[in-house]
Structure formats: structure tokens, C-alpha cells
């Protein structure tokens, strides 16, 4: 790779601005100054790179990291990252012993998990740290209200034995991104009811937490002891319907280079199925990125891109490794010119623009960028490149 330009020769790459990420962490921390801060870095840090992002978040003051799967948590610990760490999706047979050995906090929604973790803790000879998850209305993970008391009672028995320590009680919102929805306050009320039940049984959790990105930004009553921002940390709003960028800076910019520029006549079908035909003689550019790289196939004819001084859209069907753009008859673009799919500059499409064009959310746009797309980290002490 070229030492002066790490993108030289790359067909497509993602630039990750670690300075922007650190700024976002500090901005979000200021929104909840009385609460601890968990940086959610699941799914390879939403596609931004697990280890560089985790280190940057910790530099900016994140006292906790959160991931969905044990493998992600193990990768963080095995890389020498010592920040407090929670993981929340496990199944029977998961390596609970490996988690206890690495000082990883574990989420528990059912009694089977409690006893599996306790067995691993006994084997290791030290108490496992657990966060009891309660379902307050999302209807996904967490113990149902009818099971709260039983879960808490089993946890209290295991805690008295010394097998576990109940570090936290937590839940997750269903509609925090709809600030006026009545479920937001309703879930908060049910959550603190659950906490009260746990306390009557004798549990004294260190942290109570329920605020995701949206709640961190617009629901201060939900901040509790710990907030858990995810998408907002990457500079994308969880509430795009609100006309406020919350002083967040987009962290990922996705770029490619034109592999070919050529003339095509009016009416010529472009790409598979010929679902695009230019109305006049024009120039088209071939962009070497496709759905194998994470470009949504349903971005066909709608995905926004920026080439030179022109914003245009994908022309024709997105293929596995490439797509075409209509550059216009007067374009001066040549092979090698940079194409920006989304970024942070005012004239560039954003990840939210892509989300709107493809009927999804910005979370999916950034997290789906494939492993074969090199990440170029800029800023912070973690800057560098990974092919």
C-alpha cells in the first residue's frame, strides 16, 4: 500500500475518522453527565472496526464497552483492552468459563443462564458478574414480568453462595426513537418497578441502565446510572425525523474509484435487466463496489453518489462487485477519479440519505459494509489501514 496515500490502488474503501468518534463520545457524555457511559461496539463497531473504535471510545472517556456476542468480547480482552465490558447474547453451550476468566460481564434473561454462568464461576474460583435483563415492553430479550421475581430470587441465592455478583439490571426500549410515544415513559415505569422488586428480594445492583442512543439524546429521565449509545457514537442520528444533528459528526466515509468511463448512446440498457436507459447520449462510469461489499441491491436506480462536482444516482442494477453511474454527456471524469457513496461533507450524500433511498435505517447502511472493504483509520493514536 502506498505510504503517502493508503487508498492508492484500492477499488473501494471506508475512511474512519477517529477524531470525529471521540468528539461524539464526549458530546454524548455531556448529555448524561451524571451517568456512566457504555460505548456499544457490537458488529465490528457498526462496521467501523472493533479494536480501533473501542480504543478511541475509551480515550474519549467511555468507562464501559458493550458487544452482542462472546467472540467480540473475547477479541477485545485478548487484544489487551481492560475497559469494563458487557456482552448480552449467549446460548446453551456458550463459553461462559472463557468469559469469567476474561472478566467479562454477562447478561442474563433466564434462570438456565444463571446456573450455567454460576457453574463456570465455581470452576474458575471467582464470582461471575451478571446483569439481569428484564423485558419491559420490547417483547424481545429479557425476562417477562411474570418471571422477574423468580429470576431475582435465583440470582440472590447464587450471589449469597458467592458464585455470581449482580452488577446490573437493564432493559431496552422499543420506541425511544419516537420521543412522544407513550411506551417510552411506560417502559421506564415498568423498569423501575422491576428494580424495586429486585431490591425487595435483596439485590443491590451497581448500575441500572436502559438508555440507548435515542434515549441518551432526547430522554434524560431514562439516563439512570449508565447510558449505552450505539449509532449516535458513529455520528448518525437515531431520530432523523428531528431536525437536529446534536453536534454529532459522521465517522465513516465510503469511497471508490472509477474503473472505467465510456460513452453509451441514448436508450442503451445499463447493467442486468436493462432497468435503466439514458434519455440522451451520455458517459457512464463503472464503480467497482457491489452487494458483496455491502452496497444494497435495492439501491438500483436510487443510491446517491458524488462524482467530481456532480451528485447523481446509481444507474441500473447493483451487481455483486460493481455498479454503474450516469455521469452526464459533459462529464470530464476519468478512470481513477474518486466516487463518494456517503460521507460527512455538505455536498456528499450521507448514510441517512442512503437509508432513505433504500427504505432502511442508517444502522444497516454502515454495519453492512463488507469485510473485503479496507478500513482506513484517521486521527487518534489508532490511525492506520487494514486491507
C-alpha positions in Angstrom: 0.0 0.0 0.0 1.3 3.5 -0.9 2.9 5.0 2.2 1.7 8.5 1.3 -1.8 7.6 0.1 -3.1 4.4 1.7 -6.0 4.4 -0.7 -3.9 4.3 -3.8 -4.9 1.3 -6.0 -7.9 0.5 -3.9 -11.2 0.0 -5.8 -13.3 0.8 -2.7 -12.5 1.8 0.9 -14.0 3.2 4.1 -12.4 6.1 5.9 -13.0 6.1 9.6 -12.5 9.4 11.4 -11.5 8.5 14.9 -11.3 12.2 15.9 -15.0 12.5 15.0 -15.8 9.4 17.0 -14.0 10.8 20.1 -15.9 14.1 19.6 -19.2 12.2 19.5 -18.4 10.3 22.7 -17.6 13.5 24.5 -20.7 15.1 23.2 -22.9 12.2 24.3 -21.3 12.0 27.7 -22.1 15.7 28.2 -25.8 14.8 27.5 -25.8 12.5 30.5 -23.1 13.9 32.8 -24.3 12.0 35.9 -24.3 8.6 34.2 -21.6 6.2 33.3 -21.0 5.7 29.6 -21.0 2.4 27.7 -19.8 2.6 24.1 -21.6 0.0 22.1 -19.1 -1.6 19.6 -21.0 -4.7 18.5 -21.0 -5.8 14.9 -17.3 -4.7 14.4 -18.3 -1.4 15.9 -21.2 -1.0 13.4 -18.7 -1.7 10.6 -16.1 0.9 11.7 -13.6 -1.5 13.2 -13.8 -3.1 16.6 -10.4 -2.5 18.1 -9.6 1.0 16.8 -13.1 2.2 17.8 -13.0 0.6 21.2 -9.7 2.2 22.0 -10.8 5.6 20.7 -14.0 5.5 22.7 -12.0 4.6 25.9 -9.7 7.5 25.2 -12.7 9.8 25.0 -14.0 8.7 28.4 -16.1 5.6 27.8 -15.9 3.6 31.0 -17.7 0.6 29.6 -17.9 -1.2 26.3 -20.8 -3.3 25.1 -21.0 -6.1 22.5 -23.6 -8.6 21.5 -21.6 -11.8 21.2 -18.9 -13.5 23.2 -16.5 -13.7 20.3 -16.5 -9.9 20.1 -15.9 -9.6 23.9 -13.1 -12.2 23.7 -11.4 -10.2 20.9 -11.4 -7.1 22.9 -10.0 -8.7 26.0 -7.4 -10.7 24.1 -6.2 -7.5 22.4 -5.4 -6.1 25.9 -8.4 -3.8 26.3 -9.3 -3.7 30.0 -12.3 -1.4 29.9 -15.4 -2.8 31.7 -17.2 -5.0 29.2 -20.7 -6.4 28.9 -21.9 -8.9 26.4 -25.6 -10.0 26.1 -26.3 -12.8 23.6 -25.5 -16.3 24.7 -26.9 -19.7 24.1 -26.6 -23.1 25.9 -23.0 -24.3 25.4 -21.6 -20.8 25.3 -18.0 -20.4 26.7 -19.1 -18.9 30.0 -15.8 -20.1 31.6 -13.9 -18.1 29.0 -16.0 -15.0 29.8 -15.4 -15.4 33.6 -11.7 -15.9 33.1 -11.5 -12.7 31.0 -13.5 -10.6 33.4 -16.4 -10.1 31.1 -19.9 -9.1 32.4 -22.7 -11.4 31.2 -26.3 -10.6 30.6 -28.9 -13.0 32.0 -32.6 -13.2 30.9 -33.4 -16.7 32.2 -32.5 -19.0 35.1 -30.7 -21.5 32.9 -28.2 -18.9 32.0 -27.7 -18.0 35.7 -26.9 -21.6 36.6 -24.6 -22.1 33.6 -22.7 -19.0 34.5 -22.5 -20.0 38.2 -21.1 -23.4 37.2 -18.4 -21.7 35.2 -17.7 -19.3 38.1 -17.3 -22.2 40.5 -14.9 -23.9 38.2 -12.8 -20.7 37.9 -13.0 -20.0 41.6 -14.3 -16.4 41.3 -17.7 -14.8 41.1 -19.1 -14.0 37.7 -20.5 -10.6 37.1 -24.0 -10.6 35.7 -26.6 -8.0 34.5 -30.2 -9.2 34.8 -32.2 -8.2 31.8 -36.0 -7.5 32.1 -38.5 -7.2 29.3 -40.4 -4.0 29.9 -42.3 -4.0 26.6 -39.9 -4.6 23.7 -41.0 -8.2 23.6 -37.6 -9.5 22.6 -34.8 -10.4 25.1 -35.2 -10.2 28.9 -37.3 -11.9 31.5 -41.1 -11.4 31.2 -42.7 -9.6 34.1 -44.2 -12.9 35.4 -40.7 -14.3 35.7 -38.9 -11.2 37.3 -39.3 -12.4 40.9 -38.1 -16.0 40.2 -35.1 -14.7 38.3 -34.2 -12.3 41.0 -34.6 -14.9 43.8 -32.4 -17.4 42.0 -29.8 -14.7 41.4 -29.9 -13.7 45.1 -29.3 -17.3 46.2 -26.3 -17.7 43.8 -25.0 -14.3 44.9 -25.2 -15.4 48.6 -23.2 -18.5 47.6 -20.5 -16.3 46.1 -21.0 -17.7 42.5 -22.2 -14.5 41.0 -22.4 -10.8 41.6 -25.4 -8.9 40.3 -23.7 -5.9 38.8 -26.7 -4.5 36.9 -30.3 -4.6 35.9 -31.2 -3.4 32.5 -33.8 -3.3 29.7 -34.2 -2.0 26.1 -36.6 0.4 24.6 -39.0 -0.4 21.7 -39.7 3.1 20.5 -37.2 5.5 22.0 -36.7 6.9 18.5 -40.4 8.1 18.7 -40.0 10.7 21.5 -43.7 11.3 22.1 -44.8 7.6 22.0 -46.4 6.6 25.3 -44.4 3.4 25.5 -41.2 5.4 26.3 -42.5 6.5 29.7 -44.4 3.3 30.2 -41.2 1.2 29.8 -39.3 3.5 32.2 -42.1 3.0 34.8 -42.0 -0.8 34.4 -38.2 -0.9 34.6 -38.1 0.9 37.9 -40.9 -1.4 39.1 -38.6 -4.3 38.3 -35.7 -2.7 40.1 -37.9 -2.3 43.2 -38.8 -6.0 43.1 -35.1 -6.9 42.9 -34.3 -4.7 45.8 -37.1 -6.2 47.9 -35.5 -9.6 47.3 -32.2 -8.2 48.4 -30.3 -7.4 45.2 -28.3 -4.2 45.2 -27.1 -3.6 41.6 -24.3 -1.2 40.9 -25.9 0.1 37.6 -29.4 0.3 36.3 -29.4 1.0 32.6 -32.0 1.4 29.8 -30.9 4.4 27.6 -29.8 3.7 24.1 -28.7 6.4 21.6 -32.2 7.9 21.2 -32.9 7.9 24.9 -29.5 9.4 25.7 -30.2 12.3 23.3 -33.9 13.0 24.0 -35.0 11.2 27.2 -32.9 12.5 30.2 -35.3 10.8 32.6 -34.0 7.4 31.2 -30.3 8.1 31.8 -30.2 6.3 35.2 -26.8 5.0 36.2 -25.4 4.2 32.7 -26.2 5.1 29.1 -25.5 2.9 26.2 -25.1 4.9 22.9 -24.6 3.0 19.7 -25.4 4.6 16.4 -25.1 8.1 17.7 -21.5 7.4 18.7 -20.8 6.9 14.9 -22.3 10.4 14.1 -25.7 9.2 12.8 -28.9 10.4 14.4 -31.2 7.7 15.9 -34.1 10.3 15.4 -33.6 11.6 11.9 -37.1 13.0 11.9 -35.9 15.6 14.4 -34.1 18.5 12.6 -31.1 18.5 14.9 -27.7 16.9 14.3 -27.0 17.1 18.1 -23.4 18.2 17.2 -22.6 14.7 16.1 -20.0 14.2 13.3 -20.3 11.3 10.8 -17.4 8.9 11.4 -17.5 6.7 8.2 -17.0 7.9 4.6 -17.3 5.3 1.9 -15.4 5.9 -1.3 -14.5 4.1 -4.5 -12.6 4.9 -7.7 -14.0 4.8 -11.2 -12.7 1.7 -13.0 -13.9 2.7 -16.5 -15.5 5.7 -18.2 -17.1 5.2 -21.6 -19.8 6.7 -23.9 -23.2 5.0 -24.3 -25.9 6.0 -26.7 -29.4 7.1 -25.7 -31.7 4.2 -25.0 -28.9 1.7 -24.3 -29.8 -0.6 -21.4 -27.4 -0.5 -18.5 -26.5 -3.4 -16.3 -28.5 -6.6 -15.6 -32.2 -6.4 -16.7 -31.7 -3.1 -18.5 -33.7 -1.3 -15.8 -32.0 1.9 -16.7 -31.8 3.5 -20.1 -30.3 7.0 -20.6 -32.5 9.5 -22.4 -29.6 11.0 -24.2 -26.1 10.1 -25.4 -24.0 10.1 -22.2 -21.0 9.0 -20.4 -21.2 6.2 -17.8 -18.7 5.3 -15.1 -18.1 1.8 -13.7 -17.7 1.7 -9.9 -16.0 -1.5 -8.5 -18.3 -2.0 -5.5 -21.4 -4.1 -5.2 -23.6 -6.0 -2.9 -20.7 -8.3 -1.9 -19.2 -5.1 -0.4 -22.4 -4.2 1.4 -24.0 -1.9 -1.3 -27.7 -2.6 -1.0 -29.0 -4.3 -4.1 -32.2 -2.3 -3.8 -30.1 0.8 -4.3 -30.7 0.1 -8.0 -31.5 3.4 -9.7 -31.7 5.3 -6.4 -28.5 5.0 -4.5 -26.9 8.6 -4.3 -23.3 9.2 -5.2 -21.0 12.1 -5.7 -18.5 12.3 -8.6 -16.4 15.3 -9.2 -18.7 18.3 -8.8 -21.9 16.3 -9.5 -24.3 14.4 -7.4 -26.0 11.6 -9.2 -27.5 8.2 -8.6 -26.7 4.6 -9.4 -27.8 3.8 -13.0 -29.2 0.3 -13.3 -29.0 -2.7 -11.2 -26.4 -3.1 -8.4 -24.3 -6.2 -9.2 -22.2 -8.4 -6.8 -19.0 -6.4 -7.4 -19.9 -3.3 -9.3 -22.5 -0.8 -10.4 -22.7 2.0 -13.0 -23.4 5.7 -12.7 -24.6 8.1 -15.4 -22.0 10.8 -15.4 -23.8 13.0 -18.0 -22.8 14.0 -21.5 -20.5 16.8 -20.4 -18.6 14.9 -17.7 -14.8 15.2 -17.6 -14.5 12.2 -15.3 -11.8 9.7 -16.0 -10.8 6.3 -14.6 -9.3 6.6 -11.2 -11.5 9.6 -10.1 -12.9 9.2 -6.6 -16.6 8.4 -6.1 -18.1 9.2 -2.7 -21.0 7.0 -1.8 -21.6 8.7 1.6 -19.6 10.9 3.8 -19.6 14.0 6.0 -19.1 16.9 3.7 -22.2 19.1 2.9 -22.2 18.2 -0.8 -21.8 14.5 -0.2 -24.7 12.0 0.3 -25.0 10.8 3.9 -25.6 7.3 5.3 -29.1 8.6 6.2 -29.6 9.6 2.5 -28.8 6.0 1.6 -31.2 4.8 4.3 -34.0 6.9 3.0 -33.3 5.9 -0.6 -33.3 2.2 0.2 -36.1 2.2 2.8 -33.9 1.1 5.8 -32.0 2.8 8.6 -28.6 4.2 8.8 -27.5 1.5 11.2 -27.8 -1.1 8.4 -26.0 1.1 5.8 -22.8 1.4 7.8 -22.8 -2.0 9.5 -23.3 -4.0 6.3 -20.1 -2.7 4.6 -18.3 -5.9 3.9 -15.1 -7.3 5.2 -13.3 -7.0 1.9 -13.6 -3.2 2.0 -10.5 -1.9 3.6 -10.9 0.5 6.6 -8.6 3.4 6.7 -8.5 4.9 10.2 -7.6 8.5 10.5 -7.0 10.6 13.6 -6.3 9.4 17.2 -3.5 7.1 18.1 -5.2 4.2 16.3 -4.8 5.6 12.8 -3.7 3.3 10.1 -5.0 0.9 7.5 -6.2 -2.6 7.3 -6.5 -4.3 3.9 
